Amino acid sequence: MNKFELKNLTDEELIKHYSDGNEEAFAIILSRYSKLIMKTAASFEVTTLNQIEDYYQEGVIEFFSAVKSFNPDKSKSFKNYSMMLVKRAMQRIYNASTNQKRKPTKALLSIDDIYDYTSDNNSVEDDVISSQMYKTVFDSLSLFEMNVAKLYILGYKPQAIAEKLDTSAKAVYNALQRIKNKIKDD
């Protein structure tokens, strides 16, 4: 079946084609729901575009799961079923992030910890430049990003950072990516 013919199928028919091995069917159904997933992600109280993108990515992953698990005998509408799963996944992320903000992080480090670690054999001039660089970069980071950056600079691997900060490895990898983007911008 060609792409034009697939576009005219219902969601349930596209899911059937996808389960039969037609990858194009998933691309079409995802394109139908992509804006709705993004709108759902943006409806949460997030403050940055990166956070919305994180929610969107989680929503797409859950949408993929909905496509694979949808049973028309149990659910009347794929749209209701899939968006219910997407909203629940995003709500879990939101709840985890707001709970994370309310409780103190296990591994809070001061800027002095990093400064002490990096200033072993530097000249006074190098120390001043390093200090200014750290201050500029760290001022632009969220609390979570700052803690991830500090631990990463101290040599911790992302999985170890996740364990130390009591979060997922994916959240750490996303934070590292945001940090790298902020460093590039500065």
C-alpha positions as CSV (number, residue, x, y, z in Angstrom):
1,M,0.0,0.0,0.0
2,N,1.4,3.4,-0.9
3,K,1.7,6.4,1.4
4,F,-1.3,8.2,-0.1
5,E,-3.5,5.2,0.5
6,L,-2.2,4.8,4.0
7,K,-3.1,8.5,4.8
8,N,-6.7,7.8,4.1
9,L,-7.0,4.9,6.6
10,T,-8.4,5.2,10.1
11,D,-6.1,5.0,13.1
12,E,-7.1,1.5,13.8
13,E,-6.4,0.4,10.3
14,L,-3.0,2.1,10.4
15,I,-2.2,0.2,13.6
16,K,-3.1,-3.0,11.9
17,H,-0.8,-2.2,9.0
18,Y,2.0,-1.3,11.5
19,S,1.5,-4.6,13.4
20,D,1.8,-6.3,10.0
21,G,5.3,-4.7,9.5
22,N,4.5,-1.5,7.6
23,E,6.8,1.1,9.3
24,E,5.3,3.9,7.2
25,A,1.9,3.3,8.9
26,F,3.5,4.3,12.3
27,A,5.0,7.5,10.7
28,I,1.6,8.5,9.4
29,I,-0.2,7.9,12.7
30,L,2.5,9.7,14.7
31,S,2.3,12.7,12.3
32,R,-1.5,12.8,13.0
33,Y,-0.9,13.0,16.8
34,S,2.4,14.9,17.0
35,K,0.8,18.3,17.6
36,L,-1.5,16.9,20.2
37,I,1.4,15.3,22.0
38,M,3.3,18.6,21.9
39,K,0.2,20.5,23.1
40,T,-0.1,18.0,26.0
41,A,3.6,18.5,26.9
42,A,3.2,22.2,26.8
43,S,0.2,22.1,29.1
44,F,2.4,21.1,32.1
45,E,3.9,23.8,34.3
46,V,7.4,23.6,32.7
47,T,9.6,26.7,32.3
48,T,11.9,25.9,29.5
49,L,11.7,24.7,25.9
50,N,14.0,21.8,26.9
51,Q,11.6,20.6,29.5
52,I,8.8,20.7,27.0
53,E,10.9,18.7,24.6
54,D,11.6,16.2,27.3
55,Y,7.9,15.8,28.0
56,Y,7.3,15.5,24.2
57,Q,9.9,12.8,23.9
58,E,8.4,10.8,26.7
59,G,5.0,11.3,25.1
60,V,6.2,9.9,21.8
61,I,7.7,6.9,23.6
62,E,4.4,6.3,25.4
63,F,2.5,6.9,22.1
64,F,4.6,4.2,20.5
65,S,3.7,1.9,23.3
66,A,0.0,2.7,22.8
67,V,0.3,1.8,19.2
68,K,1.9,-1.5,20.0
69,S,-0.6,-2.4,22.8
70,F,-3.9,-1.0,21.4
71,N,-6.6,-3.6,21.4
72,P,-9.8,-2.4,19.5
73,D,-11.8,-5.0,21.4
74,K,-11.0,-3.4,24.8
75,S,-10.9,0.3,23.8
76,K,-13.4,2.1,21.6
77,S,-11.1,4.9,20.4
78,F,-7.4,4.8,19.8
79,K,-7.2,8.6,20.3
80,N,-8.7,8.4,23.8
81,Y,-6.6,5.3,24.7
82,S,-3.3,6.7,23.4
83,M,-3.7,10.2,24.8
84,M,-4.7,8.8,28.2
85,L,-1.4,6.8,28.2
86,V,0.6,9.9,27.0
87,K,-0.9,12.2,29.7
88,R,-0.3,9.6,32.4
89,A,3.4,9.3,31.4
90,M,3.8,13.0,31.4
91,Q,2.0,13.3,34.7
92,R,4.4,10.8,36.2
93,I,7.4,12.8,35.0
94,Y,5.8,16.0,36.3
95,N,5.1,14.5,39.7
96,A,8.6,13.1,40.0
97,S,10.1,16.5,39.0
98,T,8.0,18.5,41.5
99,N,8.8,16.0,44.2
100,Q,12.5,16.2,43.4
101,K,12.4,19.9,43.8
102,R,10.7,19.7,47.2
103,K,13.2,17.4,48.8
104,P,16.8,18.2,49.2
105,T,19.2,16.5,46.8
106,K,21.4,13.8,48.3
107,A,24.6,15.2,46.8
108,L,24.5,19.0,47.0
109,L,28.0,20.3,46.4
110,S,29.3,23.8,46.7
111,I,31.1,25.7,44.0
112,D,34.1,25.5,46.2
113,D,34.2,21.7,45.9
114,I,34.7,22.1,42.2
115,Y,37.0,25.0,42.5
116,D,39.2,23.1,45.0
117,Y,39.2,20.1,42.6
118,T,40.4,22.1,39.6
119,S,42.9,24.6,41.1
120,D,45.7,22.2,42.1
121,N,48.6,23.6,39.9
122,N,47.2,26.7,38.3
123,S,48.6,30.2,38.4
124,V,46.6,32.9,40.2
125,E,45.6,34.3,36.7
126,D,44.3,30.9,35.6
127,D,42.4,30.5,38.9
128,V,40.7,33.9,38.4
129,I,39.7,33.1,34.8
130,S,38.5,29.6,35.9
131,S,36.5,31.2,38.7
132,Q,34.8,33.7,36.3
133,M,34.1,30.9,33.8
134,Y,32.5,28.7,36.4
135,K,30.4,31.6,37.8
136,T,29.1,32.6,34.3
137,V,28.2,29.0,33.3
138,F,26.7,28.0,36.7
139,D,24.6,31.2,36.9
140,S,22.7,30.0,33.8
141,L,22.0,26.5,35.1
142,S,19.0,25.2,37.1
143,L,19.6,23.6,40.5
144,F,19.4,20.1,39.0
145,E,21.7,21.0,36.0
146,M,24.2,22.5,38.4
147,N,24.3,19.4,40.6
148,V,24.7,17.2,37.5
149,A,27.5,19.4,36.2
150,K,29.3,19.4,39.5
151,L,29.2,15.7,39.7
152,Y,30.2,15.2,36.1
153,I,33.2,17.6,36.5
154,L,34.2,15.5,39.5
155,G,34.4,12.5,37.2
156,Y,31.1,10.7,37.9
157,K,29.6,8.8,35.1
158,P,25.9,9.6,34.1
159,Q,24.6,6.4,35.7
160,A,26.4,7.2,39.0
161,I,25.1,10.7,38.9
162,A,21.5,9.4,38.5
163,E,21.9,7.2,41.5
164,K,23.5,9.9,43.6
165,L,20.8,12.4,42.7
166,D,18.0,9.8,43.0
167,T,16.8,10.3,39.4
168,S,16.8,8.5,36.1
169,A,19.9,8.2,33.8
170,K,17.8,9.7,31.0
171,A,17.2,12.8,33.1
172,V,20.9,13.1,33.7
173,Y,21.7,12.7,29.9
174,N,19.1,15.3,29.1
175,A,20.6,17.7,31.7
176,L,24.1,17.1,30.3
177,Q,22.9,18.0,26.8
178,R,21.2,21.2,28.1
179,I,24.4,22.1,30.0
180,K,26.5,21.6,26.8
181,N,24.1,23.8,24.8
182,K,24.3,26.5,27.5
183,I,28.1,26.4,27.5
184,K,28.1,26.7,23.7
185,D,25.8,29.7,23.9
186,D,28.1,31.4,26.5
